[in-house]
């Protein structure tokens, strides 16, 4: 008895599928929630990127106002009200809605930047505050920061961690409290 190629492939697929189910490999581990500390570090590492994106989006607004909404081929591009097509929009409506959508995006990023700045005000008077700027905004390594600050690398590591914890408490107080209770 000869098994046809397609039947053999189906048998292999079914066997692999059964093995995966039996071993429990089909289940993804629960997504680990990021800590307030890691979220704070991510915000700090991306601070310059947020500023760059705001600048790019403001330039995009100027381009929209100057040149209108770009059209590609014969496709319908709608920037009307809720971004759904309800008929054709006038050029002015399209540009106004496109500008409005980009402005909303800019506002969201600006809100994040303002939140970071407000939290940083609370630690700005700390003598070790420059570590944050050098590490997260200037991209310096801890060894270079230690040389600049005339201290040891473990000292830099300790104070960076301490300041990020303080910022995490200011940025995500509920998360910090929850983590402390777990």
Steps between C-alpha positions, in 0.01 A plus 500: 500500500639830392413829677453792270716809552208720614380238751853469638529878541163514677603215732824683588314826565245327723775320693694822554182681605410224750854503640492877547165477681616210714815681609308821564716695256192662349452718805687825515627594842302778659633838397709635782395847599781754490598658828467870571880515498528346150223725365680802642827395340325446168353851516840647582679309224238619251486864612717623212302285256175655622642846439616400152157358411325818617733704279434269202125515553503879520690501169239261361225746599680778313533277194131412514408866518737589219453208259176334611440133563713273284303275267638176364362349185125472471440390857266699722672655798265637759590724787136592555364528851538149641734379223223308327378566149159665495537634152762730366651774708596837369872573488466744790311245711759235422793726593327629814421149618849373421651792692262434790599131513872583505441769766323243720802272464736786588288581807523142623878500473525848651294381797753219558792744472332736748442210740868406485613862546270546801635187666859607432444834672464309826850352476680785324656630822653162583879527466499178296232620256752551214533120487147482359570748225833344407361146497159542342523820298866498396533120475817481709609174661546466873880492479506831309252652743718387791800676346297815440353496851837405654360196678484122462278308257314324787429845643350608166296180483365547853399863453353441154286222640398711799398794279309280255311347795412850616380592150301176478324596823415840352393364159326178602407527870222240480726248329774551759252451784361186335849358449584566864192307613576192288 
